[in-house]
Amino acid sequence: MSVRLHIERLVLDGIALGPHDRARFVAAIESELARLVVSGGISPALASGIALPSIAAPETTFAPNAKPAQMGAAVAASLYRGVGR
């Protein structure tokens, strides 16, 4: 089975990252979402190809010294919880 996830726009309040950190942040979101889908599956609605116009993911907070990869992984986990399994 193949899964393709397209996120057109991701709105994050309160995160300011430079270009280099932004790339690490995005890469962490992508890899963590892939890991979560492989290990935990996806909801039957999403598996059938339904498009969601928006989701409300649970709020995520970070430690003041969190690295972009840690922040990206936390955001991915929140997104995964937001779409429901």
Backbone bond lengths (Angstrom), bond angles and torsions (degrees), N, CA, C in turn:
res aa  C-N    CA-C-N  psi(-1)  N-CA   C-N-CA  omega(-1)  CA-C   N-CA-C  phi
1 M - - - 1.452 - - 1.522 108.82 -
2 S 1.289 115.61 139.17 1.453 122.02 179.73 1.519 109.09 -114.57
3 V 1.320 116.51 137.82 1.460 121.93 179.17 1.516 108.14 -122.61
4 R 1.304 115.09 132.04 1.460 120.11 176.13 1.520 107.73 -123.63
5 L 1.294 115.96 123.52 1.460 122.31 -178.64 1.514 108.04 -116.48
6 H 1.312 115.41 126.01 1.465 120.43 178.93 1.525 108.25 -120.22
7 I 1.305 115.76 120.42 1.468 121.33 175.69 1.516 106.11 -109.21
8 E 1.322 115.11 109.71 1.459 119.47 -177.28 1.527 111.70 -71.43
9 R 1.326 115.17 -42.19 1.460 118.88 -177.60 1.510 108.58 -148.79
10 L 1.324 115.62 135.45 1.454 122.30 178.02 1.519 107.06 -123.59
11 V 1.323 116.67 117.57 1.459 121.67 -177.59 1.518 108.41 -100.89
12 L 1.320 115.69 120.86 1.459 122.17 179.88 1.524 108.50 -126.36
13 D 1.307 116.35 120.03 1.466 120.46 178.32 1.521 110.04 -91.70
14 G 1.319 116.06 136.47 1.449 121.25 172.58 1.514 115.99 84.24
15 I 1.313 118.29 13.86 1.466 120.76 178.03 1.524 108.13 -115.53
16 A 1.310 115.06 118.14 1.465 120.58 177.90 1.526 107.83 -117.91
17 L 1.324 115.84 114.08 1.459 121.18 -178.97 1.517 110.20 -127.79
18 G 1.320 115.90 143.46 1.453 120.41 173.45 1.514 109.76 -75.61
19 P 1.329 117.66 171.10 1.471 121.21 -176.86 1.529 113.87 -56.14
20 H 1.321 117.93 -42.11 1.462 121.31 -178.57 1.526 110.46 -67.60
21 D 1.330 116.64 -45.11 1.459 120.78 178.39 1.523 111.29 -68.16
22 R 1.318 117.39 -33.90 1.464 121.36 178.78 1.527 110.45 -61.96
23 A 1.317 116.91 -40.97 1.466 120.74 178.79 1.532 110.79 -63.47
24 R 1.320 117.49 -41.37 1.472 121.05 177.16 1.525 110.92 -65.56
25 F 1.315 116.24 -40.25 1.460 122.65 179.16 1.528 110.55 -60.76
26 V 1.324 116.73 -49.90 1.468 122.05 -179.50 1.531 110.59 -64.04
27 A 1.324 117.19 -42.81 1.469 120.50 178.90 1.528 110.71 -61.41
28 A 1.326 117.25 -38.41 1.463 120.72 179.28 1.526 110.81 -67.29
29 I 1.330 117.32 -39.71 1.469 120.53 176.69 1.530 109.54 -60.54
30 E 1.315 116.68 -48.96 1.469 120.92 -177.99 1.525 111.94 -60.93
31 S 1.315 117.09 -47.75 1.465 119.21 -176.36 1.526 111.66 -70.24
32 E 1.324 117.77 -37.65 1.464 119.59 179.74 1.526 111.25 -70.58
33 L 1.321 117.91 -39.56 1.469 119.54 176.28 1.530 110.78 -61.93
34 A 1.313 116.95 -42.16 1.469 120.49 177.88 1.522 110.07 -61.56
35 R 1.313 117.58 -44.55 1.458 121.28 179.87 1.525 110.70 -61.84
36 L 1.329 116.83 -44.32 1.462 120.80 -178.86 1.528 111.75 -64.35
37 V 1.321 116.95 -40.93 1.470 120.15 179.54 1.529 110.26 -66.08
38 V 1.324 116.86 -42.24 1.466 120.04 179.59 1.521 110.41 -65.42
39 S 1.321 117.79 -43.62 1.465 119.94 -175.46 1.526 113.34 -82.15
40 G 1.335 117.76 -31.77 1.454 119.85 -174.41 1.507 116.04 -113.96
41 G 1.318 117.18 -8.03 1.455 120.53 -179.69 1.522 112.48 79.64
42 I 1.330 114.49 -174.07 1.460 120.90 178.27 1.517 108.50 -134.08
43 S 1.300 115.47 163.64 1.462 119.94 -178.54 1.528 109.81 -66.19
44 P 1.329 117.02 150.45 1.473 119.54 178.27 1.528 112.64 -57.85
45 A 1.331 117.40 -34.75 1.473 119.99 179.21 1.519 110.68 -62.49
46 L 1.324 117.22 -44.91 1.460 120.12 179.44 1.524 110.82 -68.81
47 A 1.317 116.81 -36.87 1.471 120.07 179.30 1.519 111.60 -63.31
48 S 1.332 116.79 -26.33 1.463 119.67 179.96 1.516 112.39 -81.66
49 G 1.329 117.49 -4.12 1.459 120.72 175.49 1.509 114.75 99.18
50 I 1.314 118.01 13.01 1.461 120.75 -179.99 1.529 110.11 -68.05
51 A 1.308 116.05 143.97 1.461 121.76 175.73 1.526 108.37 -101.90
52 L 1.298 116.54 136.02 1.457 121.35 177.08 1.524 108.47 -104.77
53 P 1.326 118.39 124.97 1.455 119.39 -179.65 1.518 112.80 -67.97
54 S 1.329 116.40 -28.28 1.462 120.29 176.87 1.526 108.54 -165.54
55 I 1.307 115.18 159.67 1.460 120.73 172.01 1.519 108.06 -134.15
56 A 1.302 115.67 153.59 1.462 121.49 174.14 1.521 105.97 -109.46
57 A 1.299 116.14 99.98 1.459 120.55 -179.33 1.525 109.31 -82.50
58 P 1.332 116.97 149.78 1.452 120.12 177.29 1.534 110.90 -58.62
59 E 1.304 115.71 148.39 1.470 120.85 179.83 1.520 110.23 -63.87
60 T 1.308 115.06 142.85 1.459 122.22 178.49 1.513 108.80 -123.21
61 T 1.314 116.57 135.25 1.464 120.87 175.84 1.520 108.29 -118.32
62 F 1.319 115.19 155.81 1.456 121.41 -177.61 1.519 109.95 -126.30
63 A 1.316 115.19 152.37 1.458 120.35 170.55 1.524 107.95 -67.21
64 P 1.314 118.12 149.63 1.472 119.96 -179.09 1.529 113.74 -56.32
65 N 1.314 117.48 -28.84 1.466 120.88 -177.71 1.527 112.50 -102.93
66 A 1.339 117.98 19.20 1.466 121.27 -178.52 1.524 110.63 -63.67
67 K 1.298 115.08 139.35 1.467 121.46 178.23 1.532 109.13 -85.37
68 P 1.340 117.67 156.46 1.467 120.69 -179.04 1.524 113.48 -53.40
69 A 1.328 117.65 -38.40 1.465 120.02 179.96 1.528 111.16 -66.21
70 Q 1.325 117.34 -38.68 1.466 120.74 177.98 1.528 110.38 -67.21
71 M 1.314 116.07 -41.46 1.463 120.39 179.02 1.528 110.53 -64.62
72 G 1.318 117.35 -42.74 1.455 121.46 179.56 1.521 112.14 -62.78
73 A 1.332 116.52 -41.69 1.461 120.18 178.53 1.526 110.89 -64.23
74 A 1.334 117.17 -38.90 1.467 120.65 178.79 1.525 110.92 -67.60
75 V 1.313 117.87 -39.81 1.467 121.39 177.97 1.535 109.74 -65.08
76 A 1.323 117.03 -41.53 1.473 120.57 178.36 1.524 111.09 -60.96
77 A 1.323 116.90 -42.35 1.464 120.41 179.03 1.527 110.18 -63.20
78 S 1.308 116.87 -39.03 1.464 120.91 178.18 1.530 110.68 -66.34
79 L 1.326 117.31 -43.09 1.463 120.94 176.79 1.523 111.20 -60.44
80 Y 1.308 115.64 -43.47 1.466 120.65 -179.79 1.542 110.22 -61.36
81 R 1.322 116.45 -43.75 1.472 119.39 176.84 1.521 110.54 -65.52
82 G 1.320 117.83 -33.10 1.456 121.66 -178.32 1.516 114.69 -68.04
83 V 1.320 117.54 -33.27 1.455 119.46 179.72 1.518 111.91 -84.04
84 G 1.304 116.96 -14.17 1.466 120.24 179.27 1.501 111.88 73.88
85 R 1.307 115.47 145.75 1.467 119.87 179.88 1.495 110.23 -97.00
